[in-house]
């Protein structure tokens, strides 16, 4: 009798726990566009890039126009990296503790700061490695050859994102442990997470824009330039965590990301094709 009562209490406690921690299933998921729509978007990206390249060629020096295009690509690539396993988890892991309030945000602010510092350290480490290697191997490569090579690579990955070409996707398929929040204080987790993501190749790679950014850093032949290149990408990657300064529920953020998952891939492909086409126009006109 006592054992049965104990089992009943345990069962009720288990049911209560499940009820309190249950997360509703999602019913609406992002779907990819039809092949015809993706083909139209691909052509639109190329045409947009060709037109933009001709316009930039007429109003800006070539190097300034290329710099503007690259900054756009690097920053957008950082933002689009949010649609990755680590991007999803960083937004939910690095949140103010408890109910949202001015006090909880103030207490959480050091976590955001250390997270940004982690990204900065990652940019310095990765940028120094790429810049140093590039200085040894590619210091004398002409700018025109560099731009053409990277633009062709970007076009290949743009086609990959739309599903019309298969490209290699080198990455380390790993993620920061989910129980990391229980091992250290929040600010330390922010730093470690920022560094891991700021190195960009220690976890999943979501956008092939990272490969173009890496190529620019490597072929620049300059440590300072390479650090700046990775830093622009990392700024875009770190910025979405700032959403936690606002009274937005984690489930709302995660649901929004899920709804836009496939659109993010298509935007990625569009920008790769457009920026690569514009860059080719600048160096070939």
VMD Tcl script that draws the C-alpha trace (Angstrom):
set ca {
  {0.00 0.00 0.00}
  {2.77 2.39 0.93}
  {4.69 1.49 -2.22}
  {1.64 2.13 -4.40}
  {1.06 5.51 -2.80}
  {4.70 6.41 -3.32}
  {4.50 5.41 -6.96}
  {1.33 7.48 -7.41}
  {2.96 10.57 -5.89}
  {6.06 10.08 -8.04}
  {3.91 9.70 -11.15}
  {1.97 12.89 -10.35}
  {5.19 14.75 -9.67}
  {6.59 13.56 -13.00}
  {3.43 14.63 -14.83}
  {3.53 18.03 -13.10}
  {7.17 18.49 -14.05}
  {6.43 17.61 -17.67}
  {3.51 20.02 -17.76}
  {5.63 22.85 -16.44}
  {8.57 22.28 -18.78}
  {6.66 21.35 -21.93}
  {7.55 23.40 -25.03}
  {4.77 23.43 -27.66}
  {5.66 21.78 -30.96}
  {6.03 23.95 -34.04}
  {3.45 23.43 -36.78}
  {4.75 25.86 -39.40}
  {8.21 25.38 -40.84}
  {10.12 27.30 -43.46}
  {10.05 25.63 -46.88}
  {12.32 26.14 -49.84}
  {10.99 27.81 -52.98}
  {10.26 25.92 -56.19}
  {13.10 25.32 -58.65}
  {11.63 27.92 -61.03}
  {11.47 30.56 -58.29}
  {15.01 29.82 -57.14}
  {16.26 30.03 -60.74}
  {14.55 33.43 -61.14}
  {16.10 34.66 -57.87}
  {19.50 33.45 -59.05}
  {19.23 35.36 -62.34}
  {17.94 38.42 -60.50}
  {20.98 38.36 -58.25}
  {23.37 38.24 -61.20}
  {21.57 41.03 -63.08}
  {21.42 43.18 -59.95}
  {25.15 42.72 -59.45}
  {26.01 43.58 -63.05}
  {23.97 46.79 -62.87}
  {25.39 47.73 -59.46}
  {28.93 47.07 -60.69}
  {28.51 49.38 -63.67}
  {27.03 52.10 -61.45}
  {29.83 51.81 -58.88}
  {32.42 51.88 -61.66}
  {31.13 55.24 -62.83}
  {30.93 56.94 -59.42}
  {33.66 55.39 -57.24}
  {37.31 54.38 -57.58}
  {37.58 50.63 -58.09}
  {39.26 49.89 -54.76}
  {36.72 51.93 -52.80}
  {33.82 50.20 -54.53}
  {35.34 46.77 -53.89}
  {35.81 47.67 -50.24}
  {32.16 48.72 -49.92}
  {31.00 45.48 -51.53}
  {33.18 43.40 -49.27}
  {32.06 45.15 -46.07}
  {28.46 44.47 -47.09}
  {29.20 40.81 -47.78}
  {31.17 40.30 -44.55}
  {28.63 42.02 -42.30}
  {25.68 40.27 -43.95}
  {27.52 36.97 -43.65}
  {27.91 37.50 -39.93}
  {24.21 38.21 -39.53}
  {23.22 35.19 -41.63}
  {25.41 32.99 -39.44}
  {22.68 33.36 -36.81}
  {20.77 30.63 -38.69}
  {23.01 27.86 -37.40}
  {22.90 25.50 -34.42}
  {25.26 27.76 -32.48}
  {23.40 30.87 -33.55}
  {20.11 29.53 -32.25}
  {21.64 28.35 -29.00}
  {23.63 31.53 -28.32}
  {20.45 33.61 -28.46}
  {18.74 31.35 -25.95}
  {21.74 30.55 -23.76}
  {22.98 34.13 -23.32}
  {19.81 35.68 -21.92}
  {19.09 37.76 -18.80}
  {18.30 35.50 -15.85}
  {14.77 35.43 -14.50}
  {11.87 37.67 -15.44}
  {12.69 40.56 -17.78}
  {13.26 43.85 -15.95}
  {15.62 46.78 -15.96}
  {17.62 45.16 -13.17}
  {17.93 41.81 -14.96}
  {19.20 43.56 -18.09}
  {21.74 45.56 -16.10}
  {23.01 42.37 -14.46}
  {23.16 40.69 -17.87}
  {25.04 43.51 -19.65}
  {28.53 42.24 -18.60}
  {27.67 38.95 -20.32}
  {27.01 40.76 -23.59}
  {30.23 42.73 -23.14}
  {32.36 39.64 -22.51}
  {30.64 37.92 -25.44}
  {31.74 40.78 -27.70}
  {35.26 40.60 -26.25}
  {35.33 36.90 -27.09}
  {34.47 37.70 -30.69}
  {37.20 40.35 -30.77}
  {39.80 37.90 -29.48}
  {38.66 35.37 -32.08}
  {39.09 37.97 -34.83}
  {42.61 38.78 -33.65}
  {43.66 35.13 -33.42}
  {42.10 33.94 -36.69}
  {42.99 37.14 -38.54}
  {46.61 36.95 -37.42}
  {46.90 33.34 -38.55}
  {45.38 34.05 -41.96}
  {47.23 37.32 -42.46}
  {50.57 35.80 -41.49}
  {50.09 32.83 -43.80}
  {48.95 35.13 -46.60}
  {52.00 37.36 -46.13}
  {54.24 34.33 -46.62}
  {52.40 32.86 -49.61}
  {50.28 35.47 -51.38}
  {51.84 38.85 -50.65}
  {52.46 39.67 -54.34}
  {49.24 38.41 -55.96}
  {47.71 41.20 -58.12}
  {44.39 42.60 -56.90}
  {42.63 41.80 -60.16}
  {43.47 38.09 -59.95}
  {42.40 37.97 -56.31}
  {39.04 39.57 -57.03}
  {38.34 37.34 -60.04}
  {39.23 34.17 -58.14}
  {37.12 35.03 -55.10}
  {34.22 36.22 -57.27}
  {34.15 32.93 -59.18}
  {34.23 31.07 -55.86}
  {31.38 33.23 -54.55}
  {29.31 32.52 -57.67}
  {29.84 28.80 -57.13}
  {28.62 29.03 -53.55}
  {25.71 31.23 -54.63}
  {24.60 28.47 -56.98}
  {25.14 26.00 -54.13}
  {22.77 27.94 -51.87}
  {20.06 27.81 -54.54}
  {20.60 24.10 -55.06}
  {22.01 24.24 -58.60}
  {25.60 23.22 -57.81}
  {27.27 21.13 -55.14}
  {30.22 22.84 -53.44}
  {32.46 21.62 -50.60}
  {31.46 22.83 -47.15}
  {34.50 22.44 -44.85}
  {33.61 22.83 -41.20}
  {33.99 21.30 -37.78}
  {30.60 19.87 -36.88}
  {30.67 20.69 -33.19}
  {28.73 22.80 -30.75}
  {29.30 24.29 -27.33}
  {27.82 21.90 -24.69}
  {24.22 22.70 -23.79}
  {24.98 22.47 -20.07}
  {27.66 25.17 -20.33}
  {25.50 27.60 -18.38}
  {25.77 25.37 -15.31}
  {29.56 25.19 -15.35}
  {30.51 28.88 -15.15}
  {28.93 32.21 -14.43}
  {27.09 33.91 -17.28}
  {29.83 36.42 -18.11}
  {32.43 33.64 -18.44}
  {30.09 31.65 -20.68}
  {29.62 34.76 -22.81}
  {33.39 35.09 -23.23}
  {33.95 31.42 -24.08}
  {31.01 31.31 -26.43}
  {32.11 34.52 -28.15}
  {35.64 33.20 -28.66}
  {34.43 29.86 -30.03}
  {32.07 31.53 -32.49}
  {34.56 34.32 -33.23}
  {37.07 31.74 -34.46}
  {34.33 30.73 -36.93}
  {35.73 27.28 -37.73}
  {35.44 25.72 -34.27}
  {31.71 25.11 -34.73}
  {29.20 24.69 -37.55}
  {29.53 26.93 -40.61}
  {26.14 28.20 -41.74}
  {27.00 30.56 -44.58}
  {29.64 30.07 -47.31}
  {30.22 33.81 -47.12}
  {32.68 32.85 -44.40}
  {34.83 31.12 -47.02}
  {34.95 34.30 -49.12}
  {35.82 36.36 -46.04}
  {38.55 33.85 -45.20}
  {39.87 34.09 -48.76}
  {40.03 37.88 -48.59}
  {41.87 37.73 -45.26}
  {44.31 35.14 -46.59}
  {45.00 36.84 -49.93}
  {45.35 40.30 -48.40}
  {48.88 39.41 -47.32}
  {48.51 41.72 -44.32}
  {47.88 40.78 -40.69}
  {46.16 44.10 -39.93}
  {43.85 43.78 -42.94}
  {43.05 40.17 -42.15}
  {42.10 41.02 -38.56}
  {39.86 43.85 -39.80}
  {38.26 41.49 -42.34}
  {37.36 38.87 -39.74}
  {36.28 41.59 -37.30}
  {33.64 42.92 -39.74}
  {32.21 39.41 -40.08}
  {32.27 38.92 -36.30}
  {30.47 42.20 -35.63}
  {27.58 40.96 -37.75}
  {27.70 37.62 -35.99}
  {27.73 39.08 -32.48}
  {25.10 41.79 -32.96}
  {21.95 39.58 -32.94}
  {22.59 38.68 -29.28}
  {21.66 42.31 -28.50}
  {18.01 41.28 -29.04}
  {18.15 40.09 -25.42}
  {18.26 43.72 -24.29}
  {14.60 43.90 -25.28}
  {11.52 42.25 -23.70}
  {11.25 39.52 -26.35}
  {10.59 35.94 -25.32}
  {13.10 33.30 -26.31}
  {10.37 31.18 -27.94}
  {9.37 34.18 -30.09}
  {12.94 34.67 -31.28}
  {13.47 30.98 -32.00}
  {10.16 30.71 -33.86}
  {11.01 33.74 -36.00}
  {14.39 32.23 -36.90}
  {12.75 28.93 -37.82}
  {10.21 30.64 -40.09}
  {13.02 32.45 -41.92}
  {15.49 29.54 -42.10}
  {15.09 28.84 -45.82}
  {14.73 32.52 -46.71}
  {18.09 33.15 -45.03}
  {19.69 30.56 -47.33}
  {18.15 32.24 -50.37}
  {19.22 35.71 -49.26}
  {22.69 34.27 -48.76}
  {22.77 32.95 -52.33}
  {21.34 36.16 -53.78}
  {23.96 38.33 -52.07}
  {26.82 36.03 -53.09}
  {25.76 36.17 -56.75}
  {25.03 39.90 -56.74}
  {28.22 40.99 -54.99}
  {30.40 38.62 -57.01}
  {28.88 39.87 -60.29}
  {29.39 43.48 -59.21}
  {33.01 42.80 -58.29}
  {33.66 41.19 -61.68}
  {32.21 44.23 -63.43}
  {34.51 46.52 -61.46}
  {37.72 44.72 -62.38}
  {36.82 43.77 -65.97}
  {35.32 47.02 -67.26}
}
mol new
graphics top color blue
foreach p $ca { graphics top sphere $p radius 0.5 }
foreach p [lrange $ca 0 end-1] q [lrange $ca 1 end] { graphics top cylinder $p $q radius 0.2 }
display resetview
